[in-house]
Amino acid sequence: MNARTTLRSLSLSSLSLSSLSLSSLSLSSLAPNSLPLGSLALTLALGCGTAETAETPVAPTAEAPVVAPTGEAPTAETPPVAEVPVTPPTLAELITTTTPVVPTPAPQSTGPLALTATICTLDGPPIIGDDSFRSIGPVAWSSDGALYLLDNDARLRRYTVAPGDGCSLTLDTTMGDGGRLNLGEGLGSRPEGVVADANGHVYVSSSMHGTDRITGTTVDYHCETMGTVSVSPNGRDGIVNWSSGPAKHITFTDSGCAVEDWNATDIFPRVDSASFIDATHVLVGGHAEDSSAPHLVRIYDISGRPQGDAFGDTTGEMNADDHFCHVHSAVACGDRTCVLDGNCRSLRVFDRSRAVVGEINITDLVGVTYAWFPGMSSVRDHMAYLTVNQQRGSGYPRPDIYDTFVVRVSGF
């Protein structure tokens, strides 16, 4: 709205000069040639109105450009350094960069047994692996005096034993490829068990690839089984135990085998192992399906009839001589029964009445530290053979390399 429009809206009658305070506006104070009185009154009236005056637009002020500070020039940020994955050393590298294990055997006694251990020397390719359980497999002592064992690649080896007090083993290079026979590889096909009868035959079994019977260095035939096999000394009967199924009975001949269910009476719900302790009796190790149930052993005849009650773990004490952590195998040791408990690193000895004779700490016997013992051969001439799997190093983390040993144990 402008001043002209405002004047039209004003009522001159409402403009009274008497409303002006003349005391505050002295006429005598007006300078000559100043506004006449009427003009002054009009000006005052206009000042008392509600006229709006247009605001004068102001041009925006331009922002001053940012000036880089003087001094050091800005530097570009250093990108993060990508982490380079660390490649673990190979087994070949660990062989040369780590310290080999040197066992220090010490005699051990329990009841009437006084056992000593001798570390055997082996020729041929060294048996060194990266598996805590399978860098060496079990060992079998054939009736011809040779030792058969599974090496770090699950190849079967045959060694002849030199006569004398020491234990010197010579690899038979006529078997397989330079002394190493490949009977299968990979999960389920890799051989896991090896046992011998008293007639010169050796039986090599895997969990899912069957069993091969071998005489000398020749494979006689392949038998379709599932699980590791124990064979009677006469070579006619076998018991195959598979953790995911019932035990089977095998009848061996010179031309093949026949497999049938072994209907053992009151057998453990979970069977750990089955081992012949003579031509007609099998020692079965197992426990209830409850994982906290004690591990026990029980003897059966070849027909599956129990020969007495289950025994072991009579006190429930962890350190008791007859407490089993796991029953891996059993052999007759003289007129006693020796049970290999690999988890507790112990050899538990029972007499014919099933009473415990005592326990041998095989870790102390061999002179190693928390080793794994894959198996023990039959006892003959008061001797047997053990295989040992021992990790190198003493700190943490320890390197993934395992030295292996064949040990002759005397004094049974």
Buried (B, 14 or more C-beta within 10 A) or exposed (E): EEEEEBBEEBEEEEBEEEEBEEEEEEEEEEEEEEEEEEEBBBEBBEEEEEBEEEEEEEEEEEEEEEEEEEEEEEEEEEEEEEEEEEEEBEBEEBBEEBEEBEBEBEEBEBBEBEBBBBBBEBEBBEBBBBEBEBBBBBBBBBBEEBBBBBBBBBBBBBBEBEEEEEBBBBBBBEBBEEBBBEBBEEEEBBBBBBBBBBBBBBBBBBBBBBBBBBBBBEBBBBBEBBBBBBBBBBBBBBBBBBEEEEBBBBEBEEEEBEBEEBEBEEBBEBBBBBBBBEBBBBBBBBBEEEEEBBBBBBBBEBEBEBEEEBBBBBEEEEEBBBBBEBBBBBBBBEEBBBBBBBBBBBBBBBBEEBEBBBBBBBBBBBBBEEBBBBBBBBBBEEBBBBBBBBBBBEEEEEBBBBBBBBBBBBBB
